[in-house]
Amino acid sequence: MPGASAPRAGAEPVLRVQGLGRDYAMGSETVHALRAVDLAIQRNEYVAIMGPSGSGKSTLMNILGCLESPTRGEYWLNGALVSGLSDADLAHIRNREIGFVFQTFNLLARATALRNVELPLVYAGVAKDERRRRATEALRRVQLGDRMHHKPNELSGGQRQRVAIARALVTNPALLLADEPTGNLDTRTGEEVLALFAALHAEGQTIVIVTHEPDVAAHAQRRIVLRDGAIESDDARRHAGAPAAGPRGAEAEGSRT
């Protein structure tokens, strides 16, 4: 069907949705935010999801991020059926399989960069020494090894977003999900953050960016446009040349088995 995408033969997609729908009751009316969406994203893809206001992209992001459940249809993430799970199970999936990057950074103001990055591991019950080691490695990975003891108000906007990216990466997630990650940054700083995403993708990270900015979407290897709750177009032409997952991607997969 137009706008739908299917996994390559022999490849298990990192996420797949089939017949996905989401309805909201608005008084006596029902709003169909998503309508029978079919979509597959392979490991090590870099995808931008676009669409005008009301297109359904925020709803799709919330479902892909396990922040809410679909009204109908199926959602498979990293080989597991997650649609229909309980809130507690969805919280576990979010902590283990998804790294979030938000426009507003969502950092704890009184905590250091290191402590902010450690937080997902605290919730996962990781021992103190191990979470400190992994958080330090994640900050060095985003070129902030010399800023790990600084608080957010001591960092620039770009550095704060790098802390947020390090926090998203610290659990070795199957999916990095970014919502308008350059929305609060100037052009030059935004380009630096997008260059970091490109480097992470080259290492094997699967990335999905939700954005309304064409210049941001242009950095992705695949662009999906939503309109009226359905996929209007899916430009996967550049996907044929996607690099294979690098050693870090393979290592991360091993850590989740």
Backbone torsions as a table, in degrees:
resi	resn	phi	psi	omega
1	MET	NA	151.0	-178.5
2	PRO	-61.8	137.5	177.6
3	GLY	85.7	-13.6	179.8
4	ALA	-86.9	154.2	177.5
5	SER	-132.4	145.2	-177.5
6	ALA	-121.3	151.8	179.2
7	PRO	-63.9	151.0	173.2
8	ARG	-66.3	150.4	180.0
9	ALA	-57.0	130.5	177.1
10	GLY	81.0	-1.6	-178.5
11	ALA	-110.9	132.3	175.9
12	GLU	-90.0	115.5	-179.3
13	PRO	-65.7	151.9	177.4
14	VAL	-71.6	-30.7	172.3
15	LEU	-143.5	147.7	178.9
16	ARG	-148.1	130.2	173.4
17	VAL	-121.4	143.8	-177.9
18	GLN	-137.9	124.9	178.7
19	GLY	60.8	32.4	-172.7
20	LEU	-73.5	128.4	176.8
21	GLY	-136.8	147.4	176.8
22	ARG	-141.8	122.1	-179.7
23	ASP	-114.6	148.9	175.2
24	TYR	-129.5	136.9	175.3
25	ALA	-84.0	123.4	177.7
26	MET	-121.3	88.1	-174.3
27	GLY	67.1	-124.2	-180.0
28	SER	-89.4	-0.9	-178.0
29	GLU	-107.4	157.8	175.1
30	THR	-114.8	124.4	178.4
31	VAL	-98.0	125.0	179.8
32	HIS	-93.6	90.9	-175.8
33	ALA	-71.0	-35.6	174.7
34	LEU	-130.8	141.9	-175.6
35	ARG	-130.5	101.8	171.4
36	ALA	49.6	54.3	-179.2
37	VAL	-82.4	128.7	172.3
38	ASP	-114.3	129.1	-175.1
39	LEU	-159.3	139.0	171.9
40	ALA	-133.3	137.3	177.2
41	ILE	-124.7	124.4	-176.5
42	GLN	-81.4	162.8	174.2
43	ARG	-61.4	138.9	179.2
44	ASN	68.3	19.8	168.2
45	GLU	-83.1	154.5	175.3
46	TYR	-124.6	106.9	-168.6
47	VAL	-120.9	137.6	171.8
48	ALA	-110.7	131.3	175.6
49	ILE	-107.6	124.0	-175.4
50	MET	-125.2	170.5	176.4
51	GLY	156.9	153.1	178.2
52	PRO	-69.9	169.9	175.8
53	SER	-56.1	132.3	-179.3
54	GLY	86.2	5.0	-177.7
55	SER	-77.4	-20.8	-177.9
56	GLY	106.9	1.8	-175.7
57	LYS	-67.4	-36.1	178.2
58	SER	-68.6	-38.7	177.3
59	THR	-64.2	-44.0	178.3
60	LEU	-62.2	-42.5	178.1
61	MET	-59.6	-43.0	-179.7
62	ASN	-63.0	-37.3	179.3
63	ILE	-73.1	-44.6	177.9
64	LEU	-61.2	-33.1	178.3
65	GLY	-84.4	4.7	-179.9
66	CYS	59.1	29.8	175.9
67	LEU	-87.2	-20.1	172.5
68	GLU	-152.1	167.0	-176.7
69	SER	-106.8	151.2	177.6
70	PRO	-73.2	156.8	173.6
71	THR	-72.3	-34.6	179.1
72	ARG	-154.5	164.9	-179.3
73	GLY	94.6	177.1	-176.9
74	GLU	-120.9	147.3	175.4
75	TYR	-132.4	118.7	177.1
76	TRP	-109.0	128.6	179.8
77	LEU	-127.4	121.1	179.2
78	ASN	52.0	40.6	175.9
79	GLY	86.1	-0.7	-178.4
80	ALA	-115.8	138.1	175.5
81	LEU	-77.1	113.7	-175.5
82	VAL	-107.3	-16.0	177.2
83	SER	-66.3	133.0	179.6
84	GLY	91.0	-0.8	177.5
85	LEU	-70.6	159.4	176.7
86	SER	-70.7	164.4	178.7
87	ASP	-59.4	-39.1	180.0
88	ALA	-64.6	-41.9	179.2
89	ASP	-68.3	-37.6	177.5
90	LEU	-64.2	-38.6	177.9
91	ALA	-61.9	-38.9	178.0
92	HIS	-65.0	-43.1	178.9
93	ILE	-62.4	-44.6	179.7
94	ARG	-58.6	-42.1	-177.5
95	ASN	-71.1	-33.3	-172.4
96	ARG	-93.0	-37.4	-166.6
97	GLU	-112.1	-15.1	-172.5
98	ILE	-126.6	132.3	171.9
99	GLY	-108.5	125.2	-175.9
100	PHE	-102.4	137.4	171.1
101	VAL	-126.9	122.6	-174.5
102	PHE	-110.5	158.1	177.8
103	GLN	-59.9	-37.7	-174.2
104	THR	-96.0	12.2	174.4
105	PHE	72.4	-45.5	178.6
106	ASN	56.1	48.0	177.4
107	LEU	-98.4	151.1	174.8
108	LEU	-76.0	121.1	-171.5
109	ALA	-63.4	-34.0	-174.8
110	ARG	-94.4	1.2	-179.0
111	ALA	-103.1	148.0	176.6
112	THR	-69.1	166.9	175.7
113	ALA	-56.9	-42.6	-179.7
114	LEU	-61.3	-44.3	-179.6
115	ARG	-66.5	-39.9	177.1
116	ASN	-59.7	-41.8	-178.8
117	VAL	-71.7	-30.2	179.4
118	GLU	-68.6	-24.5	-168.0
119	LEU	-52.3	-47.6	179.5
120	PRO	-58.4	-31.5	179.2
121	LEU	-75.6	-29.7	173.5
122	VAL	-62.0	-48.0	179.5
123	TYR	-64.3	-28.2	179.8
124	ALA	-83.5	-3.9	177.9
125	GLY	78.6	22.9	179.2
126	VAL	-75.7	139.6	-178.7
127	ALA	-61.8	152.5	-171.8
128	LYS	-56.5	-49.4	-176.8
129	ASP	-63.4	-39.7	-179.3
130	GLU	-69.2	-41.5	-179.7
131	ARG	-69.3	-33.4	176.0
132	ARG	-64.2	-41.9	179.1
133	ARG	-63.4	-46.4	-177.3
134	ARG	-69.2	-37.2	178.0
135	ALA	-67.0	-39.8	177.6
136	THR	-62.6	-44.1	178.8
137	GLU	-62.0	-42.0	-179.3
138	ALA	-64.2	-39.9	178.6
139	LEU	-67.8	-38.1	175.8
140	ARG	-65.9	-33.6	179.8
141	ARG	-63.4	-28.9	178.4
142	VAL	-103.5	21.9	176.0
143	GLN	61.7	40.1	176.8
144	LEU	-125.6	28.5	180.0
145	GLY	-61.4	-24.4	-179.5
146	ASP	-94.9	6.6	-178.7
147	ARG	-124.5	12.5	-170.7
148	MET	-67.9	-20.8	-179.6
149	HIS	-101.1	9.7	176.5
150	HIS	-88.8	147.3	174.7
151	LYS	-89.4	162.3	-175.6
152	PRO	-53.5	-37.1	-178.1
153	ASN	-73.4	-4.3	176.0
154	GLU	-102.3	6.5	-176.8
155	LEU	-119.5	152.2	174.1
156	SER	-74.3	169.3	178.8
157	GLY	-59.0	-42.9	178.8
158	GLY	-64.7	-38.6	177.6
159	GLN	-67.0	-38.5	177.2
160	ARG	-62.8	-39.3	178.6
161	GLN	-68.4	-33.5	176.0
162	ARG	-65.6	-37.4	174.5
163	VAL	-61.1	-43.8	179.3
164	ALA	-62.3	-37.5	178.3
165	ILE	-68.6	-41.4	176.8
166	ALA	-60.6	-41.7	177.6
167	ARG	-61.5	-38.6	179.5
168	ALA	-67.8	-30.2	-175.4
169	LEU	-88.0	-16.4	-166.6
170	VAL	-65.5	-22.0	178.6
171	THR	-93.1	5.9	-174.6
172	ASN	53.5	59.2	-173.1
173	PRO	-72.3	154.1	173.5
174	ALA	-68.6	-30.0	-174.6
175	LEU	-136.3	129.6	170.5
176	LEU	-101.1	117.4	-174.4
177	LEU	-114.7	115.8	-174.7
178	ALA	-117.2	127.7	-179.8
179	ASP	-106.8	107.0	-179.4
180	GLU	45.4	56.8	-171.2
181	PRO	-67.0	-15.5	178.6
182	THR	-109.3	8.5	-173.3
183	GLY	-61.6	-29.2	-178.9
184	ASN	-104.5	17.0	-175.4
185	LEU	-118.4	152.1	173.8
186	ASP	-72.3	170.3	-172.4
187	THR	-59.1	-47.5	-177.1
188	ARG	-64.3	-44.5	-179.8
189	THR	-67.0	-37.7	176.8
190	GLY	-60.5	-40.7	178.2
191	GLU	-64.0	-36.2	178.1
192	GLU	-65.0	-40.6	178.2
193	VAL	-66.3	-40.9	178.6
194	LEU	-66.7	-33.6	174.9
195	ALA	-64.5	-35.5	176.7
196	LEU	-66.0	-43.0	176.3
197	PHE	-58.7	-42.1	178.9
198	ALA	-61.1	-40.6	178.8
199	ALA	-65.9	-40.9	178.4
200	LEU	-64.5	-40.3	177.4
201	HIS	-62.4	-40.6	179.1
202	ALA	-63.8	-26.0	177.4
203	GLU	-80.5	-10.6	178.1
204	GLY	116.3	5.1	-177.9
205	GLN	-79.4	132.5	172.1
206	THR	-80.8	128.8	-174.6
207	ILE	-130.8	132.9	171.5
208	VAL	-124.4	120.8	177.6
209	ILE	-109.9	131.1	173.0
210	VAL	-101.7	121.8	-174.5
211	THR	-153.4	156.5	171.9
212	HIS	-107.1	2.6	-175.3
213	GLU	-99.1	115.8	-179.5
214	PRO	-59.2	-34.8	-178.4
215	ASP	-70.0	-29.4	173.9
216	VAL	-71.9	-45.7	-179.9
217	ALA	-61.7	-28.7	-178.5
218	ALA	-63.7	-19.6	178.5
219	HIS	-76.8	-19.0	-179.5
220	ALA	-79.5	159.9	179.1
221	GLN	-89.4	-7.4	-178.7
222	ARG	-150.1	135.6	-178.8
223	ARG	-123.8	128.1	179.1
224	ILE	-116.0	127.4	-178.6
225	VAL	-112.7	126.6	176.5
226	LEU	-101.1	146.8	172.3
227	ARG	-151.4	130.2	178.9
228	ASP	53.3	39.1	173.8
229	GLY	80.7	6.9	-179.0
230	ALA	-132.5	160.2	176.9
231	ILE	-76.7	116.4	179.2
232	GLU	-84.3	-39.2	178.4
233	SER	-152.0	153.0	179.7
234	ASP	-140.6	98.1	-177.3
235	ASP	-89.8	92.3	-179.6
236	ALA	-107.5	18.8	-174.6
237	ARG	-63.3	-33.6	-179.0
238	ARG	-80.6	-7.8	-176.1
239	HIS	-67.1	-26.6	-176.2
240	ALA	-59.3	-26.7	-179.2
241	GLY	-98.8	18.0	-176.5
242	ALA	-64.9	139.9	178.1
243	PRO	-72.1	152.8	175.9
244	ALA	-72.4	157.6	178.9
245	ALA	-60.2	134.7	-178.6
246	GLY	-82.1	-176.0	-177.1
247	PRO	-57.5	-37.7	-179.0
248	ARG	-67.0	-39.0	177.9
249	GLY	-62.7	-43.4	179.0
250	ALA	-65.7	-38.0	179.3
251	GLU	-64.1	-41.4	179.6
252	ALA	-63.8	-40.9	178.7
253	GLU	-59.5	-41.7	-179.0
254	GLY	-64.4	-31.1	-178.2
255	SER	-71.3	-17.0	-177.9
256	ARG	-99.9	-2.6	-177.8
257	THR	-88.1	NA	NA
